[in-house]
Amino acid sequence: MDAVNILSTKGLTKTYGGIKANTDIDFALPKGKTMALIGPNGAGKSTFVGMLCGRIAATSGDVFFEGQNINALPAHKRISLGIAYTFQITSVFAGLSLHENVALAARRRLGSDVTAVDAKVADVLARVGLMDRADQIAGDLSYGHQRLLEIAMGLAQDPRLFILDEPTQGLADSEIASFIDLINSLAGETTILLIEHNMDVVMKTAAYITVLNFGEILAAGTPEEIHANEAVQAAYLGTTTDA
């Protein structure tokens, strides 16, 4: 990974009551690439991502974004730097329309320019395949479509780094195929960190993969390198497809 890194960590550690959820993680995410973060249940993926986003305070270690130490920055400040993320559990505004949900996100960057906001809303809803539902109330969507709406809300912010936590959960097979196309269309446009349990999605979208196990990095490399790694096979790929 000789590319410039948009985000990195040094010795990142999180301890809960003497139990380490993450231990001394040194991590690097190349700018403009898609990286997948995988590992068995309980591997520490959610804790690690929480520390990247600022929702969880690190016990020790550092997080750097575009060369800046962001340890002291809360989540909303990290968003303002250009970090957007979706959760495992959807966090849309159920009582608002799809258009209104995405418009709220777009205004973070575009302010009160109605024309620009409307254009951005139309663009990202079309990209995730929801343009024909723009006036529908978000709470009436299926779970899978709410996941797509949340992705649209992230894209509306034109993030420098987009973290997606199990985005294909609840999607139909046809929607997963469209999601793969969407992620690949974003290559070079933004940097993506994908926490994903579907290994077909991982292998078809990620330029690099990092594997967590027992709160530590087990391996990192290209999809081909990870697939051939015997330690990864033993700990993860050979026994389960659940990330």
Backbone as JSON, one array per atom type, in Angstrom:
{
  "sequence": "MDAVNILSTKGLTKTYGGIKANTDIDFALPKGKTMALIGPNGAGKSTFVGMLCGRIAATSGDVFFEGQNINALPAHKRISLGIAYTFQITSVFAGLSLHENVALAARRRLGSDVTAVDAKVADVLARVGLMDRADQIAGDLSYGHQRLLEIAMGLAQDPRLFILDEPTQGLADSEIASFIDLINSLAGETTILLIEHNMDVVMKTAAYITVLNFGEILAAGTPEEIHANEAVQAAYLGTTTDA",
  "N": [[0.84, -1.18, 0.0], [1.4, 1.63, -1.17], [0.23, 4.03, -1.61], [-0.89, 7.42, -0.87], [-2.08, 7.9, 2.39], [-5.34, 8.47, 3.58], [-6.46, 8.13, 6.05], [-5.25, 6.97, 9.16], [-4.12, 4.87, 11.87], [-2.4, 4.64, 15.0], [-1.21, 2.42, 17.24], [-3.79, 2.03, 18.31], [-6.05, 1.5, 20.87], [-8.61, 0.01, 22.83], [-10.02, -0.41, 25.94], [-12.21, -2.14, 28.04], [-13.09, -2.23, 31.23], [-10.71, -3.59, 31.9], [-10.63, -5.49, 29.94], [-9.48, -5.91, 26.69], [-10.81, -4.61, 23.84], [-9.83, -3.74, 21.44], [-6.46, -3.88, 20.4], [-3.52, -2.15, 20.22], [-3.66, -1.21, 17.42], [-2.35, -0.65, 14.32], [-3.06, 0.97, 11.48], [-3.81, 1.64, 8.06], [-5.35, 3.52, 5.54], [-5.55, 3.82, 2.2], [-5.82, 6.74, 0.19], [-8.63, 7.41, -1.84], [-9.26, 4.8, -2.39], [-11.08, 1.66, -2.01], [-11.49, -0.06, 0.93], [-12.03, -3.09, 2.63], [-13.15, -4.11, 5.81], [-12.95, -6.92, 7.66], [-13.86, -9.86, 9.6], [-14.37, -12.29, 12.26], [-17.43, -12.54, 14.26], [-17.36, -10.5, 17.14], [-14.76, -9.71, 16.8], [-13.91, -7.15, 17.13], [-14.52, -5.14, 15.34], [-16.65, -3.22, 15.32], [-16.06, -1.64, 17.55], [-13.58, -0.6, 16.78], [-14.27, 0.9, 14.47], [-15.99, 2.69, 15.69], [-14.17, 4.2, 17.18], [-12.77, 5.4, 15.1], [-14.74, 7.05, 14.03], [-15.33, 8.7, 16.13], [-17.28, 8.18, 17.96], [-16.67, 6.51, 19.99], [-14.4, 6.75, 22.6], [-10.91, 6.41, 22.45], [-8.82, 4.31, 24.46], [-6.07, 4.4, 24.4], [-3.54, 5.44, 22.04], [-3.63, 6.74, 18.61], [-5.57, 8.55, 16.15], [-5.42, 9.52, 12.83], [-6.38, 11.85, 10.38], [-6.08, 12.77, 7.14], [-3.49, 13.57, 7.79], [-3.85, 14.98, 10.15], [-4.06, 14.84, 13.66], [-6.84, 13.55, 15.12], [-7.84, 12.8, 17.53], [-8.95, 14.27, 19.7], [-11.28, 15.27, 18.68], [-14.82, 15.39, 18.61], [-17.55, 13.33, 17.32], [-19.23, 14.91, 15.57], [-17.54, 16.93, 14.76], [-15.69, 15.52, 13.31], [-17.24, 14.72, 11.19], [-17.57, 17.18, 9.94], [-15.07, 17.5, 8.89], [-15.13, 15.84, 6.76], [-15.76, 13.16, 7.02], [-18.02, 10.67, 6.63], [-20.56, 8.38, 7.71], [-22.38, 5.28, 7.89], [-24.59, 3.36, 9.95], [-24.82, 0.05, 11.53], [-27.43, -0.29, 12.35], [-30.16, 1.32, 10.94], [-30.41, 4.88, 10.62], [-32.33, 6.84, 9.81], [-34.61, 9.62, 9.28], [-37.62, 8.87, 10.18], [-40.16, 10.02, 9.88], [-40.0, 11.82, 7.83], [-39.86, 12.62, 4.29], [-38.08, 10.85, 1.65], [-36.71, 12.67, 0.07], [-36.53, 14.87, 1.82], [-34.99, 13.79, 3.89], [-32.49, 13.36, 2.6], [-31.95, 15.95, 1.78], [-31.53, 17.27, 4.21], [-29.06, 16.21, 4.92], [-27.52, 17.09, 2.75], [-27.51, 19.84, 3.1], [-25.62, 20.27, 5.05], [-23.25, 20.66, 3.76], [-23.87, 22.3, 1.58], [-25.39, 24.38, 2.5], [-27.96, 26.85, 2.44], [-28.66, 26.95, -0.21], [-31.06, 26.36, -2.28], [-31.48, 25.4, -4.9], [-29.05, 24.08, -5.48], [-29.08, 22.17, -3.45], [-31.4, 20.68, -4.08], [-30.62, 19.63, -6.54], [-28.45, 18.04, -5.78], [-29.79, 16.18, -4.13], [-31.47, 14.89, -5.99], [-29.51, 13.73, -7.62], [-28.08, 11.9, -5.91], [-30.13, 10.24, -4.96], [-30.9, 9.07, -7.34], [-28.57, 7.65, -7.9], [-28.57, 5.64, -5.98], [-30.79, 4.29, -6.67], [-33.34, 5.16, -5.85], [-34.85, 7.27, -6.76], [-37.45, 7.33, -7.77], [-38.93, 7.16, -5.5], [-38.84, 9.47, -4.08], [-40.69, 11.18, -2.81], [-41.83, 9.6, -0.93], [-42.57, 8.58, 2.45], [-39.97, 8.03, 4.71], [-40.12, 6.17, 6.79], [-41.87, 4.31, 5.83], [-40.52, 2.72, 4.13], [-38.99, -0.4, 3.13], [-36.66, -2.32, 5.15], [-34.27, -2.76, 3.74], [-34.37, -0.77, 1.76], [-34.27, 1.46, 3.38], [-31.65, 1.25, 4.2], [-30.35, 1.88, 1.8], [-31.24, 4.49, 1.5], [-29.92, 5.7, 3.64], [-27.3, 5.47, 2.75], [-27.47, 7.2, 0.57], [-27.84, 9.6, 1.97], [-25.35, 9.86, 3.14], [-23.71, 10.11, 0.84], [-24.64, 12.54, -0.1], [-23.25, 14.4, 1.3], [-20.86, 14.65, 0.07], [-18.5, 13.13, 0.94], [-15.06, 12.9, 2.06], [-14.14, 10.63, 3.15], [-15.92, 7.69, 3.4], [-17.58, 5.67, 5.53], [-19.0, 2.58, 5.73], [-21.1, 0.54, 7.46], [-21.81, -2.68, 7.4], [-23.51, -2.46, 4.98], [-25.04, -3.95, 3.11], [-26.79, -5.48, 4.48], [-29.98, -6.8, 4.71], [-30.62, -6.22, 2.1], [-31.98, -7.18, -1.07], [-30.99, -9.69, -3.5], [-30.78, -8.52, -6.07], [-30.55, -5.86, -5.37], [-28.15, -5.92, -4.0], [-26.4, -6.44, -6.09], [-26.65, -4.05, -7.48], [-25.64, -2.35, -5.54], [-22.95, -3.13, -5.45], [-22.17, -2.22, -7.98], [-22.55, 0.52, -7.54], [-20.64, 1.13, -5.5], [-18.28, 0.52, -6.88], [-18.46, 2.47, -8.83], [-17.81, 4.7, -7.43], [-15.15, 4.65, -7.1], [-12.1, 6.24, -6.68], [-13.43, 8.65, -6.55], [-14.22, 9.03, -3.93], [-12.99, 7.93, -0.72], [-13.45, 4.73, 0.64], [-14.41, 2.85, 3.43], [-15.36, -0.28, 4.11], [-17.34, -2.22, 6.08], [-18.21, -5.39, 6.11], [-20.18, -8.35, 5.74], [-20.7, -9.97, 3.65], [-18.91, -11.86, 1.61], [-18.72, -12.03, -1.15], [-19.44, -9.48, -1.98], [-17.32, -8.07, -0.8], [-15.06, -9.1, -2.18], [-15.6, -8.22, -4.73], [-15.52, -5.49, -4.66], [-13.49, -4.35, -3.04], [-10.24, -2.92, -2.96], [-8.3, -3.37, -1.14], [-8.02, -5.37, 1.83], [-8.55, -5.58, 5.3], [-8.12, -7.66, 8.05], [-9.6, -8.32, 11.1], [-9.1, -9.94, 14.22], [-9.83, -11.17, 17.38], [-9.56, -8.57, 18.33], [-7.27, -7.55, 17.19], [-5.14, -6.79, 14.36], [-5.11, -9.26, 12.03], [-4.35, -9.78, 9.42], [-3.48, -8.0, 6.4], [-4.01, -6.81, 3.13], [-4.2, -7.32, -0.47], [-7.27, -8.52, -2.04], [-6.62, -11.02, -3.21], [-4.32, -11.76, -1.81], [-5.32, -11.94, 0.79], [-7.23, -13.95, 0.5], [-5.6, -16.1, 0.05], [-4.24, -16.38, 2.39], [-3.21, -18.37, 5.0], [-3.61, -18.13, 7.77], [-5.81, -16.44, 7.89], [-7.67, -18.03, 6.61], [-7.94, -20.08, 8.47], [-8.91, -18.72, 10.73], [-11.14, -17.38, 9.88], [-12.2, -17.24, 7.01], [-12.33, -19.94, 6.31], [-14.15, -21.02, 8.02], [-16.47, -19.54, 8.4], [-18.82, -17.23, 6.92], [-19.64, -14.92, 8.0], [-19.24, -11.66, 8.82]],
  "CA": [[0.0, 0.0, 0.0], [2.29, 2.76, -1.23], [-0.53, 5.24, -1.89], [-1.05, 8.34, 0.24], [-3.15, 7.46, 3.27], [-6.25, 9.5, 4.05], [-6.7, 7.87, 7.46], [-4.37, 5.95, 9.75], [-4.12, 4.78, 13.33], [-1.15, 4.19, 15.59], [-1.37, 1.87, 18.58], [-5.15, 2.31, 18.78], [-6.44, 0.5, 21.86], [-9.79, 0.28, 23.64], [-10.16, -1.34, 27.05], [-13.43, -2.07, 28.83], [-12.94, -2.95, 32.5], [-9.55, -4.48, 31.87], [-10.68, -6.36, 28.76], [-9.14, -5.14, 25.5], [-11.61, -4.86, 22.64], [-8.85, -3.53, 20.37], [-5.12, -3.8, 20.99], [-2.37, -1.64, 19.45], [-3.94, -1.34, 16.0], [-1.72, 0.24, 13.34], [-3.96, 0.79, 10.33], [-3.65, 2.68, 7.04], [-6.36, 3.47, 4.49], [-5.08, 4.63, 1.07], [-6.77, 7.72, -0.33], [-9.28, 7.11, -3.11], [-9.45, 3.35, -2.55], [-12.07, 0.98, -1.19], [-10.95, -1.11, 1.78], [-13.0, -3.84, 3.43], [-12.74, -4.55, 7.14], [-13.69, -8.15, 7.91], [-13.43, -10.63, 10.76], [-15.46, -13.01, 12.93], [-18.18, -11.81, 15.28], [-16.57, -10.27, 18.35], [-13.37, -9.42, 16.45], [-13.59, -5.77, 17.51], [-14.73, -4.24, 14.21], [-17.52, -2.1, 15.67], [-15.31, -0.77, 18.46], [-12.56, 0.08, 15.99], [-14.93, 1.91, 13.64], [-16.48, 3.71, 16.61], [-13.05, 5.08, 17.5], [-12.48, 6.2, 13.91], [-15.8, 8.04, 13.84], [-15.43, 9.58, 17.29], [-18.39, 7.8, 18.85], [-16.05, 5.8, 21.11], [-13.09, 7.33, 22.93], [-9.83, 5.43, 22.56], [-8.09, 4.24, 25.72], [-4.75, 4.89, 24.04], [-3.29, 5.42, 20.61], [-3.96, 7.94, 17.86], [-6.25, 8.48, 14.86], [-5.02, 10.63, 11.98], [-7.17, 12.04, 9.16], [-5.34, 13.67, 6.25], [-2.32, 14.05, 8.49], [-4.21, 15.68, 11.38], [-4.47, 14.02, 14.79], [-8.23, 13.93, 15.42], [-8.24, 12.14, 18.78], [-9.74, 15.12, 20.58], [-12.46, 15.76, 17.99], [-16.03, 14.59, 18.72], [-18.05, 12.8, 16.05], [-19.76, 15.92, 14.66], [-16.41, 17.66, 14.2], [-15.08, 14.65, 12.3], [-18.13, 14.82, 10.03], [-17.28, 18.45, 9.26], [-13.81, 17.33, 8.16], [-15.38, 15.06, 5.55], [-15.96, 11.75, 7.32], [-19.43, 10.29, 6.73], [-20.67, 6.96, 8.0], [-23.68, 4.67, 8.13], [-24.55, 2.43, 11.07], [-25.45, -1.25, 11.33], [-28.86, -0.03, 12.51], [-30.43, 2.52, 10.16], [-30.67, 6.08, 11.4], [-33.01, 7.82, 8.98], [-35.72, 10.32, 9.93], [-38.74, 8.04, 9.7], [-41.35, 10.82, 9.58], [-39.74, 12.71, 6.7], [-39.75, 11.98, 2.98], [-36.71, 10.55, 1.24], [-36.11, 13.94, -0.37], [-36.22, 15.7, 2.99], [-33.87, 13.15, 4.58], [-31.24, 13.62, 1.89], [-31.74, 17.4, 1.78], [-30.94, 17.63, 5.5], [-27.64, 15.86, 4.85], [-26.86, 17.93, 1.74], [-27.36, 21.21, 3.61], [-24.4, 20.37, 5.86], [-22.17, 21.17, 2.91], [-24.33, 23.29, 0.6], [-26.1, 25.48, 3.15], [-29.37, 27.12, 2.11], [-28.82, 27.07, -1.66], [-32.12, 25.39, -2.55], [-31.26, 24.8, -6.21], [-27.94, 23.14, -5.35], [-29.51, 21.06, -2.6], [-32.33, 19.84, -4.84], [-29.85, 18.92, -7.57], [-27.69, 17.0, -5.1], [-30.75, 15.16, -3.7], [-31.87, 14.12, -7.17], [-28.36, 12.97, -8.08], [-27.74, 10.76, -5.06], [-31.25, 9.3, -4.95], [-30.81, 8.31, -8.59], [-27.42, 6.75, -7.83], [-28.88, 4.47, -5.15], [-31.99, 3.66, -7.22], [-34.54, 5.52, -5.08], [-35.4, 8.54, -7.24], [-38.91, 7.22, -7.95], [-39.56, 7.15, -4.18], [-38.38, 10.69, -3.42], [-41.73, 11.79, -1.99], [-42.33, 8.61, 0.03], [-42.11, 8.74, 3.82], [-38.87, 7.09, 4.92], [-40.53, 5.11, 7.7], [-42.67, 3.32, 5.11], [-39.63, 1.92, 3.29], [-38.46, -1.65, 3.66], [-35.37, -2.13, 5.82], [-33.23, -2.67, 2.73], [-34.43, 0.54, 1.12], [-33.77, 2.42, 4.36], [-30.19, 1.19, 4.12], [-29.96, 2.62, 0.6], [-31.48, 5.91, 1.79], [-28.84, 6.15, 4.51], [-26.13, 5.64, 1.88], [-27.7, 8.44, -0.17], [-27.6, 10.7, 2.89], [-23.91, 10.0, 3.26], [-23.17, 10.61, -0.42], [-25.05, 13.93, -0.27], [-22.28, 15.25, 1.97], [-19.61, 14.57, -0.69], [-17.47, 12.84, 1.95], [-13.72, 12.5, 1.67], [-14.08, 9.24, 3.61], [-17.27, 7.17, 3.63], [-17.52, 4.42, 6.28], [-20.29, 1.89, 5.63], [-21.11, -0.58, 8.39], [-22.72, -3.73, 6.92], [-24.53, -1.78, 4.17], [-25.91, -4.82, 2.32], [-27.71, -6.2, 5.36], [-31.38, -6.54, 4.4], [-30.83, -5.97, 0.68], [-32.25, -8.31, -1.95], [-29.85, -10.0, -4.36], [-30.68, -7.52, -7.14], [-30.08, -4.63, -4.75], [-26.74, -6.11, -3.71], [-25.69, -6.27, -7.36], [-26.63, -2.61, -7.76], [-24.75, -1.76, -4.56], [-21.59, -3.39, -5.93], [-21.94, -1.28, -9.08], [-22.45, 1.86, -6.95], [-19.34, 1.27, -4.83], [-17.24, 0.56, -7.9], [-18.56, 3.75, -9.55], [-17.26, 5.73, -6.57], [-13.69, 4.46, -7.03], [-11.36, 7.45, -7.01], [-14.23, 9.83, -6.21], [-14.11, 9.13, -2.48], [-12.36, 6.77, -0.08], [-14.5, 3.95, 1.29], [-14.11, 1.75, 4.35], [-16.55, -1.12, 4.04], [-17.42, -3.3, 7.05], [-19.17, -6.17, 5.35], [-20.19, -9.78, 6.02], [-20.89, -10.69, 2.39], [-17.58, -11.93, 1.02], [-18.83, -11.76, -2.57], [-19.38, -8.02, -2.08], [-15.95, -7.67, -0.45], [-14.12, -9.47, -3.23], [-15.92, -7.51, -5.97], [-15.43, -4.04, -4.5], [-12.35, -3.86, -2.25], [-8.87, -2.98, -3.46], [-7.53, -3.91, -0.01], [-8.81, -5.95, 2.92], [-7.92, -5.74, 6.6], [-8.82, -8.68, 8.82], [-9.46, -8.24, 12.55], [-9.41, -11.15, 14.98], [-9.51, -10.96, 18.79], [-9.23, -7.18, 18.57], [-5.98, -7.2, 16.6], [-5.07, -7.03, 12.93], [-4.58, -10.58, 11.7], [-3.72, -9.7, 8.1], [-3.9, -6.9, 5.54], [-3.46, -6.96, 1.79], [-5.16, -7.36, -1.56], [-8.19, -9.66, -1.93], [-5.93, -12.25, -3.56], [-3.43, -12.09, -0.71], [-6.13, -12.34, 1.94], [-7.85, -15.24, 0.2], [-4.57, -17.15, 0.1], [-3.58, -16.34, 3.69], [-3.62, -19.54, 5.78], [-4.1, -17.69, 9.08], [-7.16, -15.92, 7.68], [-8.51, -19.2, 6.31], [-8.19, -20.82, 9.72], [-9.64, -17.93, 11.71], [-12.34, -16.71, 9.36], [-12.78, -17.62, 5.72], [-12.57, -21.36, 6.19], [-15.15, -21.52, 8.97], [-17.7, -18.76, 8.42], [-18.91, -16.1, 6.01], [-20.27, -13.84, 8.75], [-18.27, -10.67, 9.3]],
  "C": [[0.88, 1.25, 0.0], [1.58, 4.06, -1.55], [-0.55, 6.14, -0.65], [-2.25, 7.91, 1.08], [-4.02, 8.63, 3.71], [-6.5, 9.36, 5.54], [-5.73, 6.8, 7.94], [-4.53, 5.96, 11.26], [-2.76, 4.27, 13.79], [-1.41, 3.72, 17.01], [-2.76, 2.01, 19.16], [-5.65, 1.16, 19.65], [-7.7, 0.96, 22.6], [-9.95, -0.82, 24.68], [-11.46, -1.08, 27.78], [-13.23, -2.9, 30.1], [-11.81, -3.95, 32.52], [-9.52, -5.44, 30.7], [-10.45, -5.52, 27.52], [-10.02, -5.56, 24.32], [-10.77, -4.68, 21.39], [-7.48, -3.32, 21.01], [-4.1, -3.32, 19.97], [-2.56, -1.76, 17.94], [-3.23, -0.24, 15.21], [-2.41, -0.03, 12.0], [-3.73, 1.93, 9.36], [-4.66, 2.46, 5.92], [-5.93, 4.38, 3.35], [-6.18, 5.53, 0.5], [-7.32, 7.29, -1.69], [-9.54, 5.65, -3.37], [-10.62, 2.87, -1.7], [-11.38, -0.12, -0.41], [-12.08, -1.77, 2.53], [-12.37, -4.22, 4.75], [-13.59, -5.77, 7.49], [-13.14, -8.83, 9.16], [-14.62, -11.29, 11.42], [-16.25, -12.09, 13.86], [-17.33, -11.68, 16.53], [-15.11, -9.94, 18.08], [-12.94, -8.02, 16.83], [-13.81, -4.75, 16.41], [-15.54, -3.01, 14.6], [-16.83, -1.12, 16.61], [-14.28, 0.05, 17.68], [-13.18, 1.2, 15.16], [-15.48, 3.04, 14.51], [-15.39, 4.69, 17.01], [-12.66, 5.94, 16.31], [-13.47, 7.34, 13.76], [-15.89, 9.04, 14.98], [-16.57, 9.28, 18.21], [-17.89, 7.05, 20.07], [-14.68, 6.4, 21.35], [-12.06, 6.22, 23.07], [-9.22, 5.47, 23.96], [-6.67, 4.75, 25.53], [-4.58, 4.78, 22.54], [-3.84, 6.66, 19.92], [-4.69, 7.6, 16.56], [-5.86, 9.73, 14.07], [-5.9, 10.66, 10.73], [-6.51, 13.13, 8.33], [-4.2, 14.36, 7.0], [-2.58, 14.75, 9.81], [-4.61, 14.68, 12.46], [-5.86, 14.46, 15.21], [-8.74, 13.27, 16.71], [-9.22, 12.96, 19.61], [-11.05, 15.59, 19.95], [-13.66, 14.84, 18.21], [-16.55, 14.21, 17.34], [-18.49, 13.89, 15.08], [-18.65, 16.76, 14.04], [-15.72, 16.83, 13.12], [-15.93, 14.63, 11.03], [-17.81, 16.07, 9.23], [-15.97, 18.41, 8.5], [-13.99, 16.54, 6.87], [-15.5, 13.57, 5.77], [-17.46, 11.49, 7.48], [-19.5, 8.8, 7.02], [-22.12, 6.54, 8.16], [-23.5, 3.63, 9.23], [-25.09, 1.07, 10.67], [-26.96, -1.13, 11.43], [-29.16, 1.29, 11.81], [-30.79, 3.69, 11.07], [-31.25, 7.18, 10.51], [-34.11, 8.49, 9.8], [-37.02, 9.74, 9.38], [-39.95, 8.86, 9.28], [-41.19, 11.76, 8.4], [-39.67, 11.93, 5.4], [-38.29, 11.68, 2.67], [-36.0, 11.84, 0.83], [-35.68, 14.78, 0.82], [-35.05, 15.13, 3.78], [-32.54, 13.52, 3.92], [-30.92, 15.11, 1.88], [-31.11, 17.86, 3.09], [-29.44, 17.35, 5.5], [-26.89, 16.78, 3.89], [-26.61, 19.34, 2.26], [-26.14, 21.37, 4.51], [-23.25, 20.96, 5.06], [-22.61, 22.33, 2.05], [-25.07, 24.47, 1.21], [-27.52, 25.62, 2.63], [-29.62, 27.32, 0.62], [-29.79, 25.98, -2.14], [-31.87, 24.66, -3.88], [-30.15, 23.74, -6.14], [-28.33, 21.93, -4.53], [-30.43, 20.12, -3.36], [-31.61, 19.02, -5.9], [-29.05, 17.78, -6.94], [-28.61, 15.85, -4.66], [-31.13, 14.27, -4.87], [-30.73, 13.21, -7.64], [-28.13, 11.73, -7.22], [-28.89, 9.77, -4.94], [-31.25, 8.45, -6.22], [-29.68, 7.28, -8.51], [-27.72, 5.51, -7.01], [-30.2, 3.81, -5.59], [-33.29, 3.99, -6.51], [-35.22, 6.79, -5.58], [-36.92, 8.48, -7.38], [-39.66, 7.19, -6.62], [-39.27, 8.44, -3.4], [-39.4, 11.28, -2.47], [-42.31, 10.83, -0.95], [-41.76, 8.89, 1.42], [-41.1, 7.64, 4.14], [-39.27, 5.92, 5.8], [-41.35, 4.02, 7.04], [-41.81, 2.43, 4.21], [-39.34, 0.58, 3.95], [-37.12, -1.38, 4.32], [-34.25, -1.97, 4.8], [-33.2, -1.32, 2.05], [-34.02, 1.64, 2.09], [-32.25, 2.42, 4.39], [-29.69, 2.01, 2.93], [-30.15, 4.12, 0.81], [-30.36, 6.47, 2.66], [-27.54, 6.35, 3.72], [-26.27, 6.93, 1.07], [-27.44, 9.66, 0.7], [-26.11, 10.93, 3.1], [-23.29, 10.6, 2.01], [-23.49, 12.09, -0.63], [-24.08, 14.91, 0.37], [-20.94, 15.32, 1.23], [-18.43, 14.25, 0.23], [-16.12, 12.53, 1.33], [-13.5, 11.03, 2.04], [-15.49, 8.8, 3.97], [-17.13, 5.79, 4.28], [-18.9, 3.78, 6.27], [-20.24, 0.61, 6.45], [-22.22, -1.56, 8.0], [-23.85, -3.17, 6.06], [-25.46, -2.71, 3.4], [-26.85, -5.66, 3.17], [-29.15, -5.82, 5.03], [-31.66, -6.27, 2.93], [-31.12, -7.27, -0.05], [-31.06, -8.52, -2.87], [-29.67, -8.96, -5.46], [-30.17, -6.19, -6.6], [-28.6, -4.72, -4.4], [-25.91, -5.93, -4.97], [-25.58, -4.79, -7.72], [-25.7, -1.88, -6.79], [-23.29, -1.94, -4.97], [-21.23, -2.41, -7.05], [-21.75, 0.14, -8.55], [-21.08, 2.08, -6.32], [-18.22, 1.36, -5.85], [-17.27, 1.86, -8.7], [-17.95, 4.89, -8.75], [-15.73, 5.66, -6.47], [-12.98, 5.71, -7.51], [-12.1, 8.72, -6.65], [-14.2, 10.09, -4.71], [-13.39, 7.9, -1.96], [-13.43, 6.05, 0.72], [-13.89, 2.91, 2.21], [-15.39, 0.97, 4.53], [-16.45, -2.23, 5.09], [-18.54, -4.21, 6.57], [-19.04, -7.66, 5.63], [-20.28, -10.61, 4.74], [-19.57, -10.7, 1.63], [-17.6, -11.74, -0.5], [-18.75, -10.26, -2.82], [-17.96, -7.54, -1.83], [-15.01, -7.91, -1.62], [-14.37, -8.69, -4.53], [-15.76, -6.0, -5.87], [-14.1, -3.56, -3.9], [-11.02, -3.98, -2.98], [-7.96, -3.6, -2.42], [-8.5, -4.44, 1.04], [-7.94, -5.98, 4.18], [-8.76, -6.7, 7.42], [-8.53, -8.48, 10.31], [-9.81, -9.59, 13.17], [-8.94, -10.93, 16.41], [-8.99, -9.54, 19.05], [-7.92, -6.71, 18.01], [-6.03, -7.45, 15.09], [-4.38, -8.37, 12.67], [-3.81, -10.55, 10.38], [-4.25, -8.47, 7.37], [-3.25, -7.08, 4.19], [-4.53, -6.9, 0.73], [-6.13, -8.52, -1.35], [-7.51, -11.0, -2.22], [-5.02, -12.71, -2.42], [-4.21, -12.59, 0.51], [-6.75, -13.71, 1.71], [-6.86, -16.39, 0.32], [-3.91, -17.26, 1.47], [-4.1, -17.48, 4.58], [-4.17, -19.16, 7.15], [-5.52, -17.16, 8.98], [-8.12, -17.07, 7.39], [-8.89, -19.91, 7.6], [-9.09, -20.04, 10.67], [-11.0, -17.47, 11.2], [-12.91, -17.34, 8.11], [-13.11, -19.09, 5.63], [-13.68, -21.89, 7.07], [-16.46, -20.77, 8.93], [-17.65, -17.7, 7.36], [-19.56, -14.92, 6.69], [-19.2, -12.9, 9.28], [-18.81, -9.9, 10.44]]
}
